[in-house]
């Protein structure tokens, strides 16, 4: 996307307008999904901006929002990742003039999204009931650590919450014997919020009635562990703590190679036979110690030893070449590997844009949902704070009262 181009929004949600009051990661990730799908997303930021702007790494031509000097960018990579395809409007919602501008934006929107603590928007006089009274079709969606009292009281409703706390509450830390990265307790709730917004707008378009919805980070972590929830419901016994090498299926694990590791998941009978053939171990197709999944679980140490003896003599690429796409397997790749992967190139999963100033183009992840009729693309570089105030107010027909 060069400076001379004026790309337009693409995607199936081009008819939707979303006012984005989210900050940090969970809410902005969900709003970025809507933006990637074509929605017109207006990011409303406080005077000093989304604090996520100040997290490194930065581009060479960078200035903090706290710095008055001119710069090409005032954000780092984490902000850019979840705020592309959005425009930024800076408003002080504690000021009456800016509050009225905000309400006029909401009057013309299909949805408002935010991820503040419960009660913050209400304290500003901008809660769901106030906005819905003006725009009954509006969908008001939020991500909260422990939900909003409108949908269910929680004893923790007033507590702050970040990824680490939600992962711990929701069982992820116990299940994995540590925090999971990237911040799954932000990304998954944000994704669910985006799905909730689209679902509620679908209802509003048919009924004329908007609604409030929220996603609790704690709830999202619980829902993501549906199998563990069901297992405890069936047996009354929790899974052991930490990552379990072999509980129900084997091999379903990581195995060392000369230059890293590979994942191998040969759990079906034909997968196991194909793995044995690739290993040149036809004897293991009939060996009582590994002839079935049940047998492999009972003799997991011995089975692992046989597979490791094969993989450690090879590189990741050699293992993948011998398996030749016959069974579920994959090399453990870092980001440099991923950037070079022909799949990523073929699927156009990396897109570039120019952030402004003297900076080079930046590369960001593309939308993974591929449409045949309404393709999406990266059309708007991550915005500097308040870069689109004048443009958006004209677009929405909003006049700013003279001071």
C-alpha positions in Angstrom: 0.0 0.0 0.0 1.9 3.0 -1.2 1.4 6.7 -0.3 0.0 7.4 -3.7 -2.8 4.9 -3.3 -6.2 5.5 -1.7 -7.4 2.0 -0.9 -11.0 1.4 0.1 -12.4 -0.8 2.7 -13.1 -4.4 1.5 -15.0 -7.2 3.1 -18.5 -8.4 4.0 -19.1 -5.8 6.8 -18.6 -2.6 4.7 -22.1 -1.4 5.6 -21.4 -1.4 9.4 -20.1 1.4 11.6 -18.4 0.6 14.9 -17.3 3.1 17.5 -14.3 1.6 19.2 -13.6 2.8 22.8 -11.3 -0.2 23.6 -7.7 0.0 24.8 -4.8 -2.4 25.4 -5.3 -5.8 23.8 -8.6 -7.7 24.4 -11.0 -5.1 23.1 -8.8 -3.8 20.3 -8.2 -7.3 19.0 -12.0 -7.9 18.7 -12.5 -4.5 17.1 -9.6 -5.1 14.7 -11.4 -8.3 13.5 -14.5 -6.2 12.6 -12.2 -3.6 10.9 -10.4 -6.4 8.9 -13.8 -7.6 7.8 -14.6 -4.2 6.3 -16.5 -2.4 9.1 -15.9 1.4 9.4 -14.2 1.4 12.8 -13.6 4.8 14.5 -11.2 4.4 17.4 -12.1 7.0 20.1 -9.1 7.7 22.4 -8.6 9.8 25.5 -6.4 12.9 25.3 -3.2 10.9 26.0 -4.3 8.0 23.8 -4.5 4.3 24.3 -1.7 3.3 26.7 -0.8 0.4 24.4 0.7 2.9 22.0 3.7 3.2 24.3 4.8 -0.5 24.3 7.9 -1.3 22.2 9.4 -2.1 19.7 9.1 1.2 17.9 10.0 2.4 14.4 13.0 4.8 14.0 10.7 7.8 13.4 8.8 7.5 16.6 7.5 9.9 19.3 5.4 9.1 22.3 1.9 10.6 22.4 3.3 12.5 25.4 5.9 14.2 23.0 4.7 17.3 21.2 7.3 17.0 18.4 6.2 15.8 14.9 6.9 12.1 14.1 5.9 9.5 11.6 4.4 7.3 14.3 3.5 7.5 17.9 2.9 3.7 18.5 4.8 0.5 18.7 4.4 -2.9 17.1 1.8 -4.3 19.7 -0.5 -1.3 19.0 -0.1 -1.6 15.3 -1.0 -5.2 15.3 -4.5 -4.7 16.6 -5.3 -1.2 15.4 -4.7 -1.3 11.6 -7.7 -0.6 9.4 -9.0 1.9 12.0 -9.1 5.7 12.2 -8.4 7.6 15.4 -10.4 10.4 16.9 -9.2 12.0 20.1 -11.9 13.1 22.6 -12.0 14.0 26.2 -15.2 12.4 27.4 -15.1 14.3 30.6 -15.7 17.5 28.6 -19.3 18.3 27.6 -18.4 19.4 24.1 -16.5 16.2 23.4 -19.2 14.1 25.0 -21.8 15.5 22.7 -19.6 14.7 19.7 -19.2 11.2 21.0 -23.0 10.8 21.3 -23.5 12.0 17.8 -21.0 9.4 16.5 -23.0 6.7 18.4 -26.3 8.0 16.9 -25.0 6.9 13.4 -23.3 3.7 14.5 -24.3 0.1 14.5 -22.2 -0.9 17.5 -20.1 0.5 20.3 -17.4 -1.6 21.8 -15.4 -1.0 25.0 -13.3 -2.9 27.5 -13.3 -0.6 30.5 -14.0 -1.7 34.1 -17.7 -2.1 34.8 -19.3 1.2 35.6 -16.7 3.5 34.0 -18.8 4.5 31.0 -21.9 4.9 33.3 -19.9 7.3 35.5 -19.3 9.4 32.4 -23.0 9.5 31.6 -22.3 7.3 28.5 -23.6 3.9 29.6 -25.6 1.6 27.5 -29.0 2.9 28.6 -28.1 6.5 27.7 -26.9 5.6 24.2 -29.7 3.1 23.5 -32.3 5.8 24.4 -30.9 7.8 21.5 -30.2 4.9 19.1 -32.3 1.9 20.0 -30.8 -0.3 17.2 -27.2 0.1 18.5 -25.4 -2.9 19.8 -23.3 -2.1 22.9 -20.6 -4.8 23.4 -17.8 -5.0 26.0 -15.1 -7.3 27.3 -14.8 -7.3 31.1 -12.5 -9.3 33.3 -15.5 -10.8 35.2 -18.5 -9.6 33.2 -21.0 -6.8 33.6 -23.7 -6.8 36.2 -26.3 -6.3 33.4 -25.8 -9.9 32.3 -24.9 -11.5 35.7 -23.5 -10.3 39.0 -20.0 -11.6 39.9 -18.4 -11.2 43.3 -15.3 -10.0 41.4 -17.1 -7.6 39.0 -15.2 -4.5 40.4 -11.8 -6.2 40.2 -9.3 -5.2 37.5 -8.2 -8.1 35.2 -5.4 -8.8 32.8 -4.5 -11.9 30.8 -2.4 -13.5 33.6 -5.3 -13.3 36.1 -7.9 -14.6 33.7 -5.7 -17.5 32.6 -5.2 -18.4 36.3 -8.9 -18.1 37.2 -10.1 -20.0 34.2 -7.8 -23.0 34.6 -5.3 -22.4 31.8 -2.3 -21.9 34.1 -3.2 -25.1 35.9 -3.6 -27.1 32.7 -0.4 -25.8 31.1 1.7 -25.4 34.3 2.3 -21.8 33.3 1.0 -18.9 31.3 0.1 -19.4 27.6 1.4 -17.0 25.0 0.3 -15.0 23.1 -2.2 -13.5 25.6 -5.0 -16.1 25.0 -7.2 -14.6 27.8 -7.2 -11.3 25.8 -7.4 -12.6 22.2 -10.1 -15.2 22.7 -12.5 -12.9 24.6 -11.9 -10.3 21.9 -12.7 -12.7 19.2 -15.9 -13.8 21.0 -16.9 -10.1 21.4 -16.6 -9.6 17.6 -18.8 -12.7 17.0 -21.3 -11.3 19.5 -21.4 -8.0 17.8 -22.1 -9.5 14.3 -24.7 -11.8 15.8 -26.5 -8.9 17.7 -26.4 -6.7 14.6 -28.0 -9.5 12.6 -30.8 -9.5 15.2 -31.1 -5.7 15.2 -31.4 -5.5 11.5 -34.3 -8.0 11.6 -36.0 -6.7 14.7 -35.0 -3.0 15.0 -33.9 -3.7 18.5 -30.3 -3.4 19.7 -28.9 -4.9 22.9 -26.2 -5.1 25.4 -23.7 -7.9 25.4 -20.5 -8.7 27.3 -17.8 -11.3 27.3 -16.1 -12.1 30.6 -12.4 -13.0 30.2 -12.9 -15.6 33.0 -15.9 -17.0 31.2 -14.1 -17.2 27.9 -11.2 -19.2 29.4 -13.7 -21.6 30.9 -15.5 -22.0 27.6 -12.3 -22.6 25.8 -11.7 -25.7 28.0 -14.9 -27.4 27.0 -13.3 -30.9 27.0 -11.8 -30.4 30.5 -15.2 -29.1 31.8 -17.0 -32.1 30.3 -14.4 -34.6 31.6 -14.8 -33.3 35.2 -18.6 -33.3 34.7 -18.4 -37.0 33.7 -15.9 -38.2 36.3 -15.8 -35.6 39.1 -12.0 -35.7 38.9 -9.9 -32.8 37.6 -7.1 -33.5 35.1 -3.6 -33.6 36.6 -1.8 -30.2 36.7 0.5 -29.3 33.8 0.8 -30.4 30.2 0.0 -34.1 29.9 2.2 -35.9 27.4 -0.2 -38.8 26.9 -3.6 -39.0 28.4 -6.0 -40.0 25.6 -4.0 -40.2 22.4 -0.4 -41.1 21.4 1.7 -40.1 19.6 0.4 -36.6 19.9 3.5 -34.8 21.0 6.7 -32.8 20.1 9.8 -34.7 19.2 13.4 -33.5 19.0 15.3 -33.2 15.7 18.8 -32.0 14.7 17.7 -28.4 14.4 14.6 -28.1 16.6 11.4 -30.1 17.1 8.5 -31.5 15.1 4.9 -32.2 16.1 3.6 -35.6 15.2 0.0 -36.7 15.8 -0.4 -40.2 14.5 -3.4 -41.3 16.5 -5.5 -43.2 13.9 -4.5 -46.8 12.9 -3.7 -45.8 9.3 -1.7 -42.8 10.6 0.3 -45.1 12.9 1.1 -47.5 10.0 2.2 -44.6 7.8 4.5 -43.3 10.5 6.0 -46.7 11.0 6.6 -46.9 7.3 8.3 -43.5 7.2 10.5 -44.7 10.1 11.3 -47.9 8.3 9.9 -49.8 11.3 7.4 -52.2 9.8 7.9 -54.3 12.9 6.1 -51.6 15.0 2.9 -52.0 13.0 2.4 -55.4 14.7 4.3 -55.1 18.0 1.9 -55.6 20.9 3.4 -52.7 22.7 2.2 -50.2 20.1 -0.3 -52.0 17.9 -3.2 -49.8 19.2 -3.7 -46.4 20.8 -4.4 -48.2 24.1 -1.2 -50.2 23.9 0.8 -47.1 23.0 -0.6 -45.2 26.0 0.4 -48.2 28.3 3.9 -48.3 26.9 4.3 -44.6 26.2 8.0 -44.3 27.4 9.1 -47.1 25.0 7.1 -45.7 22.1 8.5 -42.2 22.6 12.0 -43.7 22.7 11.5 -45.4 19.3 10.2 -42.2 17.7 12.9 -40.0 19.2 15.6 -42.4 17.9 14.3 -41.7 14.4 13.7 -37.9 14.7 16.9 -37.0 16.4 18.9 -38.4 13.4 17.1 -36.0 11.1 16.4 -32.2 10.6 12.9 -30.9 10.7 12.8 -30.6 6.9 14.0 -34.2 6.6 11.3 -35.5 8.9 8.7 -33.6 7.0 10.0 -34.9 3.7 9.9 -38.5 4.8 6.3 -38.1 6.2 5.4 -36.4 2.9 2.1 -35.0 4.1 0.7 -38.4 4.9 0.0 -37.8 8.6 -0.7 -34.7 10.8 2.7 -33.3 11.5 4.5 -29.9 11.5 7.8 -28.3 12.3 8.1 -26.1 15.3 8.6 -22.8 13.5 9.8 -19.4 14.7 8.6 -16.2 13.0 11.6 -16.1 10.6 10.5 -19.6 9.5 6.9 -18.5 9.1 7.9 -15.4 7.0 9.6 -17.8 4.6 7.0 -20.5 4.5 5.5 -20.9 1.0 2.0 -21.5 2.6 2.1 -18.0 4.1 3.1 -16.5 0.7 0.4 -18.5 -1.2 -2.3 -17.6 1.3 -1.2 -13.9 1.3 -1.1 -13.9 5.1 1.4 -11.0 5.4 0.5 -7.5 4.2 2.4 -4.3 4.2 1.5 -0.7 4.7 3.3 2.6 5.2 2.9 4.1 8.7 4.0 7.6 7.7 7.1 9.8 8.1 10.5 8.5 7.2 9.7 5.0 8.3 9.9 2.0 6.0 6.8 -0.1 5.2 5.7 -2.4 8.0 4.4 -5.9 7.7 1.3 -7.1 9.6 -0.7 -10.3 9.7 -3.5 -10.4 7.2 -7.1 -11.5 7.9 -7.2 -15.3 8.0 -10.9 -15.4 6.9 -10.7 -15.7 3.1 -13.9 -14.8 1.2 -14.6 -15.6 -2.5 -16.9 -12.7 -3.1 -16.0 -10.0 -0.5 -12.2 -10.2 -0.1 -10.5 -8.2 2.6 -7.2 -6.4 2.7 -5.1 -4.0 4.8 -6.2 -0.6 3.6 -5.5 1.7 6.6 -2.2 1.9 8.4 -2.4 2.0 12.2 -3.4 5.6 13.1 -1.5 8.2 15.0 -3.5 9.7 17.9 -6.3 11.9 16.7 -5.2 11.8 13.1 -8.7 11.6 11.8 -10.6 14.0 14.0 -11.4 16.5 11.3 -12.0 13.9 8.6 -14.4 11.8 10.7 -16.4 14.8 12.0 -17.0 16.0 8.4 -17.9 12.5 7.4 -20.5 12.2 10.2 -21.8 15.8 9.6 -20.8 16.9 13.1 -20.1 20.6 13.8 -17.9 21.4 16.7 -19.3 24.4 18.7 -17.0 27.4 18.8 -15.4 27.8 22.2 
